[in-house]
Amino acid sequence: MFRLTRAPVRRAASVRVRDRARLIAAIVAIAAVSALHAQTIVPNAYLHTELPPWAAFQSAAPDPVGSGEAPVWQSPPDVDGNPASGSVRIHLAPSVQDAASGIAQCVDFAVPTSVSFLNYGMAFRAPTAATLDGSMSAVVEVRLYADPGCTGFLSGGTQGQALVAGSPPAETWYRIADNGFVPNDAPVMAASAQVRGYLRQTGTQPAQTDYAIHLDHFVLVLNSTTPVELIRFQVD
């Protein structure tokens, strides 16, 4: 009789342990998914199926004026090699040093946010070896603003990689990023940010009449050093 009264208790305890383990596993899974989605606040950061809300960006006076073909969403290539996804092709026609052409978008924050630091970056791919003559740089830029709609400029930062033969190799995805950018006069109260990805002409004489690269996987994370998905991490 003693054994009969204890057996159900042991089974009930075992069930409770299993249920608790399942609950913990579910919470961990949800947390992992939330962390993944928290890696970037940039809409359409991975350019899975289309270009919007990204729009064309070209430098303009008083900066050197950039020109080139309109940005185009294409598949392939994709940074993950996913045939159901793609990237954006940007183009720059050589003109003068520091002229730029690419894409940009304004990201309004859910609420105004005190920003002490941030990390940002993008992946890029040079499609041909002819592009790697040192006359162009792939650049990612972030600019913080006090008001929604990217008005009231506060501070900004850029990271770039010169496209030189062998570094990076053609047809290889690279990432440029800054995982510890501190705005001027930090912390600053920001309501929006503009994210740009573009080609910029360097001081080296171009060897061809036009240049194009692909961009993918944009990252913008506020006040966090949480690692983000990287192809190759490069900080200038």
Secondary structure, DSSP 8 states (H G I E B T S, - for coil): -HHHHHHHHHHHHHHHHHHHHHHHHHHHHHHHHHHHHTT---TTTT-SS--TT-EEEE--TTS--------EEESS--TT--TT--EEEEEE---STT-EEEEEEEEEEEEEEEES-EEEEEEEE--SGGG-EEEEEEEEEEEEEEETTTEEEEEEEEEEEEEETTBS-TT-EEEEEEEEE--TTSSEEEEEEEEEEEEEE-SS--SSS-EEEEEEEEEEEES-------SSEE--
